Amino acid sequence: MEAVDTYLKQEFGREAAVRVVMPNNWLDIFPLVVIRKSSGTARNSNHLDSGVFTVHTFASTRRDASLLARQVRAALASACRDRFRSELEPGNPGLSYFKEVTGPLYSSGDTQLNHPDVHRFVASYIVYSHR
C-alpha cells in the first residue's frame, strides 16, 4: 500500500485513498484503491514472499477508474523495479519483482447494481519481497 501511494504521487502527481479493506465510507473517498493479498507462498531464502495481489480501483467515471488502474499498475511495477523499501516500517522486506496476472479489467459486479455512478477496475499482480 505504501509503495503504491508513494509512486502514484511521485510519478503521476495523483492522490488516492489506498486501503487494504473496503472502508465503510468508501463512497466519500474517491478515487479509491483497495489492495489485498489473495494468495502466495515463500519462494526461497532470498525471496521472503511471492504474493498474488488483487487490486480494485474505484472512481465516479469509468474513464477515471481505468486511468487509476493503469497508474496503479505502473506505480507497482516501478516500485518493484526500484526495489522499494518501506519508510514507515523499515524492518519490512523490500519489493523486487512484478508480473501482471490479469487486467486491469472493468468489473461492474454488485457495486454497479446498487450504485450506477460507481465504476471499478480489477487486476491481479505477482509481487516478490526480498531481504
C-alpha positions in Angstrom: 0.0 0.0 0.0 2.8 2.4 0.9 4.6 1.7 -2.4 1.5 2.4 -4.5 0.7 5.5 -2.6 4.2 6.8 -2.9 4.6 6.1 -6.6 1.2 7.4 -7.5 2.2 10.7 -6.0 5.8 10.6 -7.3 5.1 9.5 -10.9 1.6 10.9 -11.6 1.0 13.6 -9.0 -2.1 11.5 -8.1 -3.8 11.4 -4.7 -5.9 8.4 -4.0 -7.2 6.6 -0.9 -5.2 3.4 -0.7 -6.6 0.7 1.6 -6.4 -3.0 2.3 -10.1 -3.4 3.1 -13.2 -1.6 1.7 -13.8 1.2 4.1 -17.3 2.0 5.4 -17.2 5.5 3.9 -15.9 4.3 0.5 -18.4 6.5 -1.5 -16.9 9.6 0.2 -13.2 9.0 -0.5 -12.9 8.5 -4.3 -10.7 7.8 -6.0 -10.1 4.6 -4.1 -7.6 1.8 -4.4 -8.2 -1.5 -2.4 -5.2 -3.9 -2.5 -5.3 -7.3 -0.9 -3.0 -10.3 -1.0 -5.2 -13.1 -2.4 -2.6 -15.9 -2.5 1.1 -16.7 -2.4 4.0 -18.7 -0.9 7.5 -18.3 0.4 9.7 -18.9 -2.7 13.2 -19.4 -1.2 15.5 -17.9 1.3 16.3 -14.9 -1.0 12.6 -14.0 -1.6 10.7 -13.9 1.6 7.3 -14.0 -0.1 5.8 -14.3 -3.5 2.3 -12.8 -3.3 -0.6 -12.5 -5.7 -2.3 -9.2 -5.0 -5.7 -8.2 -6.2 -6.2 -4.5 -6.9 -9.6 -2.8 -7.2 -9.8 0.8 -8.3 -13.0 2.8 -7.9 -14.0 6.2 -9.3 -17.1 8.1 -10.3 -16.4 7.7 -14.0 -15.3 4.6 -16.0 -12.5 6.6 -17.6 -11.1 7.8 -14.3 -11.3 4.3 -12.8 -9.5 2.9 -15.8 -6.8 5.5 -15.7 -6.3 4.9 -12.0 -6.0 1.2 -12.6 -3.3 1.7 -15.2 -1.4 4.2 -13.0 -1.5 1.7 -10.0 -0.1 -1.0 -12.3 2.7 1.4 -13.4 3.3 2.5 -9.8 3.6 -1.0 -8.5 5.9 -2.1 -11.4 8.2 0.9 -10.7 8.3 0.3 -7.0 9.5 -3.3 -7.7 12.0 -2.1 -10.3 13.4 0.4 -7.8 13.4 -2.3 -5.0 11.1 -0.1 -2.8 11.5 -0.4 0.9 9.0 1.0 3.4 9.9 4.2 5.3 7.0 3.7 7.7 8.1 0.1 8.6 11.8 -0.1 7.9 12.2 -3.7 9.1 9.9 -4.9 6.4 11.3 -6.6 3.3 11.6 -4.6 0.0 9.9 -5.3 -3.3 11.8 -6.9 -6.1 9.7 -8.5 -8.8 6.5 -7.6 -10.6 4.4 -9.6 -13.1 0.9 -8.9 -14.3 -1.5 -11.8 -14.0 -4.8 -10.3 -15.2 -6.2 -6.9 -16.0 -6.9 -4.2 -15.4 -10.5 -5.2 -16.4 -13.8 -3.4 -15.9 -15.9 -5.1 -13.3 -19.3 -3.8 -12.6 -20.1 -6.5 -10.1 -22.8 -5.8 -7.5 -21.4 -2.3 -6.9 -22.8 -1.1 -10.2 -26.3 -2.5 -9.5 -26.6 -0.5 -6.3 -24.5 2.5 -7.3 -24.7 3.2 -11.1 -22.3 6.1 -10.7 -19.5 3.9 -9.3 -17.0 2.3 -11.7 -14.5 -0.4 -10.8 -11.5 -2.0 -12.5 -9.8 -5.1 -11.1 -6.4 -6.5 -11.7 -4.0 -9.1 -10.2 -0.2 -8.9 -9.9 2.5 -11.1 -8.6 5.0 -9.3 -6.3 8.1 -10.7 -4.6 9.5 -9.3 -1.5 13.2 -9.7 -0.7 15.6 -9.4 2.2 
